[in-house]
Amino acid sequence: MALKATIYKATIHLSDMDRNYYDTLQLTVAQHPSETDQRMMLRMIAFVLNAHEDLQFGKGVSAEDEATIWQINYSEVIELWIELGQIDEKRIKKACNRSEQVKLYCYGRSVETGCFKITAI
């Protein structure tokens, strides 16, 4: 028998004075059975840091064609693509080709790349 996702609900009162964005977010987050608590919390933090009326959770873990979090406008243009964790180069290229802006939130062990180092949070 397959394991089912765990559903979490959160109410967040957001006041982002830098962007003039004020909202009460009613989030329903499904934690995939293979997803750690750390990754799920990072998904929620990334969502809050980039809050926008068009921002939504993607399938991320279970779908390769979707971002973990993305912002799609009314004309179906992907404005923002957000990925979490130790991201594969192929996935980053796909995100860059399909969206106007890409943000990466890395966590876990340190990640070394050719020209810069991203340290774990």
Sequence and secondary structure as in RCSB ss.txt:
>XXXX:A:sequence
MALKATIYKATIHLSDMDRNYYDTLQLTVAQHPSETDQRMMLRMIAFVLNAHEDLQFGKGVSAEDEATIWQINYS
EVIELWIELGQIDEKRIKKACNRSEQVKLYCYGRSVETGCFKITAI
>XXXX:A:secstr
     EEEEEEEEEEETTTTEEEEEEEEEEE TT  HHHHHHHHHHHHHT  TTEEE  TTS TTS SEEEE TT
S EEEEEEESS  HHHHHHHHHHEEEEEEE  SS EE SS EE   
